[in-house]
Amino acid sequence: MVVREKRSSKSFSLATTLTIGAQIVTRLEQIHRKGFVHRDIKANNFMSGRGEDRRTIYVIDFGLAKRYRDLKTGHHIAIKGGKSLVGTARYASIASHEGYEQCRRDDLESLGYLLLYFLIGKLPWQGIQIHSKTEKYAEIGRLKKMAQIDYLVKPFGDDCLVLHRYFEYVRGLKFEEEPNYDYVRKLFQ
């Protein structure tokens, strides 16, 4: 089958990728409902259980997590620019690369890049050889802005339209907008 030839040996099937994605969306929803954004979505920050829980995904490492709701007022934090990139550049959202405060949509956009990584086995901006960290992060951000999701998932055919729809939805969210987690889970199912 052509799809298998184009996938890396380090990748997951589409079904496995979407199953993992649906679970991570649920975990992110739980974190977001507590008033936090994780801000460091990457494979190393997710673990699977053992034994009977082996199919359950857990989130770890909340070292970069931040409240997005004010404790006193309950209001969403204001959007601010001029911020340094927080998290792992490979999976960071475009807004994070552009220096904006992160919110729920950024966790979800980062998840999209993680799912692409699971599916493809490598992202186009991996392995960029630029010695200055600032320039490297800027180049990764530029490549993400230019990258057409259609192009990234095209080798996998119409089955991957779900990831295209996912990115369209997530990138269309406003800073303070609450994501529709049920919609995303249904998309992945």
N, C-alpha and C positions, 0 to 999 in steps of 0.2 A: 504494500500500500504506500502511496506517495507520501502521505503524512508522516509515516514512521521514518522514512528516509530523510526527511527534512528536519525532524526533531533531533535535538542533542541527546546523547545517551544519559545526560544528567537531568533530563526533564521528566515531567509527569504527563500522563494522558490528560486530555481535556476534561473528562469526567472526574478524575481525581483532583485536578486543579480547581474545578468549580465546587466540588464537595468541600475542599479545604477552604475555599473562598467564602462559602456560605457560613461555615463555622466561625471564621475570623470576623465576618460582618456581625454576627451575634455577639462575639466577645467585645468588639469595638462599640457596639450599641450599649452594652453593659457599662463599659468604661465611660462613655459619653454621658449616659444617664446619671452617673455619679458626679458629673461636672468637670471631667478631665479629658484632655486629648493626650494620646500616647506620645506622638511626635518622633518615634523611632521605629517605624514599621520595617522590619527586615526578617529574613528567615530565622536568624539566630534568636529572635525574641518570641518564637513560637515553639512550643514543645508538644509532643503527643504523649498521652498517658501510657500506662503499662497495664498488662493483663486485660481485664475486662474494659478498662478505660483507654485501650490502645487506639481507638478511633476518635478520641476526644482531643481537641486542640486547646492548649492553655497558652495564655499570654504571660510573658515574664519581662523583667527589666523595665521598671517604671522610673528609672533615673532621670529621664528627660521629660517625663509627663508634666503637664501644666494645667491648672484650672483655666477653663474658658468662661466660667461664670463667676461673677463676683460673689464672695461668701455672704456679704451683708445684704446686697440688693437682689441677688439672683439674676441680675442682668448679664447678658453676654458681654465679654470684653470688647473693646473697640478695636477696629482694624488699625494697625500701625505699620508703617514702613521703616526702612533703615535697620532691619534686624539682620543678624548673621544667620547663616544656614544652621538649622538645628536638626540633628538626626543624621542618617546615612544618605550621602549625596545620590547614590545609585537609585534609591527609591523615593527620595524627597519629591514633594509636589513642585509644580512650576512656581506657584506663589511663594513657596519657601525659598526657592532659588532666587526669586526676585526681591527677597528681603522683607516679605510681609509676615506678620504674626500668623501663627497656625491656628486652624480651627478644625471642626469635625470633617469638613470636606477634604482637608489635607491628609488626614489619616486614611480616608477612603481612596484618594488618588494614589497615595503611596501603596496601598493594598493592590491597586490595579497594576502597578509596576512589578510588585512582588509576584502576582499571578502570571504576568507575562514571563517573568523569569522562570517560574515553575514550569510553564508550558514550553517555552523555547529553549531554556537552558542557559541563555546568555542574552544580555541586553546590549543594544548597539553602542551605548556609551561606556560599556565596561572596557577597562584596559587602556583608556586614554593616557597617553604619555605626555603629561605637562607637569613640569616640576613645581610650579607655583600652585599651591592648594587653591587660592582664590581664583586663579585663571582656570584651573581644572574644573572647579565647581561651576563657574560661569559657562564654560563650554558644555558641560553636562546639561545645565539648564537650557542652553540654546538648542541643543540637540533634541531635548524633550519637547520644546515648543515647536520645532520643525517636524518632529516625527509624526507621521500619519499613522494612527492606530490600524487603519486598514492595511497599510503596508506591512506592519509588524506581524499581523495575524493572517495575512493573505495566504501563506503556504498551507494553512490549516483549513481553508475553504469556508463555506457558509456556516459551519458549526461554530466558528469563532465570532460570528456577528454579535454574540452575547457580550464579548469584551468590548467591542466597538460601542454598543449601546450603553454599557457600564461607564466607559470613559466619557461619552457624551453627557450622560446624566450627572456624573460626579463633577466634571469640569463646568457644568452649568449651574451648580449650586452657588448661592450667594454666601457671603462670609458668615452671617448669623443664621442662615437657614438650617433647619433640622432636616437631616437626610431621611428619606423614606426607606428605612432598613428592610421593611417587608417587601417593598418593590425589588430591592437589590437581591434579597434571598430568592424571591420567585424567579428573577432573571437567571440566577445561577442554577436553579432547579430545572 
